[in-house]
Amino acid sequence: ILEIANYGVHSLIVGDRDIPVDETGSLLINYYGKGGTFKRYSASDVLSGRVGINEIKDKVVFVGATETGIYDMRATPVDAIFPGVEIHATVAADILQNRYLIKDNRVVAFDTAVIILLPIFLMAAIGSVNRTFISLSIFFVFSFIHLFTNYYLFLKYNVVSSLIYPAFSLGFAYLLAEGYRNIVIEGRNRYIRKAFGTYVSPSLVSQIMKDPDRLKLGGEKREISIFFSDIRGFTSLSEKLTPEELVKVLNEYLSPMTKIVLEEKGTLDKYIGDAIMVVFNAPLDIPDHALRVCRMSLKMMEKLEELNINWVEKGYAKLDIGIGINTGDAVVGNMGAELRFDYTAIGDNVNLASRLEGMNKVYGTHIIVTQPTYEKVKDNFIFRELDAVAVKGKKIPVKIYELMDYNPPQSPFSKGGSGAGGLEKGVKGSSEELAKEFNAALLSYKERIFEKAKERFIAMLKKHPDDGPIKLYIQRCEEYIKNPPPPDWDGAYVAKTK
């Protein structure tokens, strides 16, 4: 029974069997093998009786020519020369054994889904990587999954799903994704590397490339540690050297210092002449930013000692630097115009760090940190409290400390000194002992017991004759002994200069 619909053949029923043909009446053939798979008998053998009746009894027999040279030979997927009569036998066997190849609307829907979804998943996977080798490997994995699934469905369930079209869609999707990655993403990555590669570590650049939106013009408020350093007496030094020598010395100084910045995962904000500004915990999270900025500062002092030895051998004067460190909230981001902008930090806490760098001249020290920084790392380093100071432009005093050494002491810099002149080599005592004695004398000073404080500072000066803070407080004690401070004196110092 052949049922016809307006779109073509609806169904073909032979006896009690519904044969799954398509709208054109075609049926996919499930071949058993190459030509000759079905048992053949010569017509002359059957007619002469050489083939017994029992051999063909209750069998479906097809009569046809099978010689190679005759017309009824067909090209099939399993054999280029396949007898036409054996094709009829194969169809009959498929119907009798229900060995139909499935290519119905369900399979068409499945193929459509694969053609659409597989490229989408491939592009999503490739979009999460940034190397061509990895993306190519992902493409091969997806292709293998498609081929294996197609083969398995055919072998296990006789499902004839499409192989070519999904493969084409996968290939097109891969080329499209690779083209986009190379043209757009790689272009953006080159921009990021150019923008950040010179002032943050390679590991941070890699992280920034995963979140490039941070390069947009604008800022965010976050807690950071800010570092400022400056060469002491650089102006007078520049007058003594030729321009070529000055540039050489400056490069010899800035190069190793920048390397230390990158080692500690700091963001080199800018060079300001001979000064350096570094930001920690921006643009990416550095949880131990306060510890890193202090460790970086001590490393810089150690490196400066090495550089000075080399410069003295060349006949140049020694260089000395001052460092200011503060930790607090600031606005960080890309500041400027759309055509030109820099990643930087702004705010009161940034200004305070800059002011502290200059305060080293007042106290005769090298590294000054604020109390917020001190509180975060006080167990990792040796500090001595210096003062409560209201920097230029501020009315509220800030407690400041001198960073002297690691805890336990391990810095070659500490052996050579702390403060402007440092602990002299060969003198008994360490940075830890100095800090303890100084803090005790400072307590007497804050309690307005200036005579006792002066005696303690003078005793310390005998062991540390070049220590800047000791000399400063001896002078202050002498002044307050002659002219006592007012009753509401809180011990704070008001800076007159930057």
Disulfide bonds with the S-S distance in Angstrom:
none
